[in-house]
Amino acid sequence: MDEDTKPLLGSGRAGDYYTDSLDPKQRRPFHVEHRNIVGDEVQERVSAEAAALSSRVHYYGRLTASSDRPLVPPDHVIPSLDDLYIYSPLGTAFKVQGGDTPAKNPSIVTIFAIWNTMMGTSILSMPWGIKQAGFTLGIIIIVLMGLLTLYCCYRVLKSRESIHYVHNVNTSDTFGTNGTDRVICPYPNLDPDGDGSTLQYSAGGNSTGAVFDHWWSKTNTIPFYLIVLLLPLLNFRSASFFARFTFLGTLSVVYLIILVTYKAIRLGFHLEFHWFDSSEFFVPEFRSLCPQLTGVLTLAFFIHNCIITLMKNNKHQENNVRDLSLAYLLVGLTYLYVGVLIFAAFPSPPLSKECIEPNFLDNFPSSDVLVFFARTCLLFQMTTVYPLLGYLVRVQLMGQLFGDHYPSFLHVFVLNILVVGAGVLMARFYPNIGSIIRYSGAICGLALVFVLPSLVHMTSLNRRGELRWPSAIFHGSLVLLGVANLFGQFFK
């Protein structure tokens, strides 16, 4: 009698074996009456095959009253989600129509979803990263880091089965190529301990331009203007509205690729190979600053924290490894395309390759309409993504502290002030996108890319008694590479 009063959905217990009815392999068996089955608002009887299945499940359900774990129903008699019914004591069973189960995506959609998720502001730093490592070494590092992070991501995907500097800018360094496209050459800040108050554009003595630059400064004014735009958006109770604009990320990246191609055609290629020694206009092919590129790439290839969620919606689960590999190939080719073309097209001479900025868009003047449109697209994209990120921070933090993701407007408002304030302070006093990306990538990547996937895999092998020395040495080396990648960011 007590068994009959237990809920049919939710967690149940058979001895020491917990089951969940929404998991096709673990849900508690149920009994479906042979009549009064309601589907799509039409009464119909179940087929003889379905009735037999129901009887077998009901039989196993009675056996599981014992604490003997081998009597738990085997997988082949547990109905799939397509055959799941909710049975009512009134004699009616309603078929579950999928509810929270998301629609399955074909492989091409899954591949581009991974590509779109992985693409971000890291793509803007690829030319700078290649400059820091050297042209030849930079290409090699991009390929090797892509393969390395792909393997670590593969280990994450298989884990389900394993475990139950600030620069001055001067228009005197602005040059034209082919008579149309101008490129700005920033030079290193000669007063690194100063407050940066001298950062300004020289507009050839034009007082109107000086006034504009005073009120529209990338570090002094724009971050504070963004408070007015972003702080109200963070206070929305739900971020579902902004989730509809995630496609803008794809459009922005596609436009960047078109822009890079157009600029490379207009500027032409400017390459000379100096293998270990720099020249006046060119950097060596192999440089000791290469860890800065590996730090950027750790974040650029990072998708390990959500790859399981993305892949479980793949229509053909047997193709997960192939689709993941193709997605990484597409991402790697995109990074190589942007990085190599901008580095090669940067006009040297008359400018030096050292002039390439951590955000390559900063190498073009603000009067460039195409670049201005690219910045506008990125701003609009970030304006839609930022509230989503803030929403995740709010849900996780407020849920842990107060048990409610929106305890009150005051709580949320104070949290959002702290979040926006941290970003404004960073933009005001350390607006170096390259260094921010490489430091954050190395720190997060140490745990989520290198350490945890390797340790989980080795732990799983050890529990099964299958851990061997070659595997232990290889995965231990991955952990050491992650540590070396982190410490390498602090050496210049």
Helices and strands as residue ranges (DSSP letters): G 3-5, E 11-14, E 17-20, E 37-39, E 42-44, H 48-63, G 69-71, G 75-77, G 81-83, E 85-87, E 93-95, H 107-118, G 121-125, H 126-133, H 135-162, E 167-168, G 171-173, E 174-177, E 181-184, E 187-188, H 207-215, H 222-234, H 240-243, H 247-267, H 291-300, H 307-311, G 317-319, H 320-345, G 353-355, G 360-363, H 369-402, H 409-429, H 433-445, I 446-451, H 452-463, H 469-488
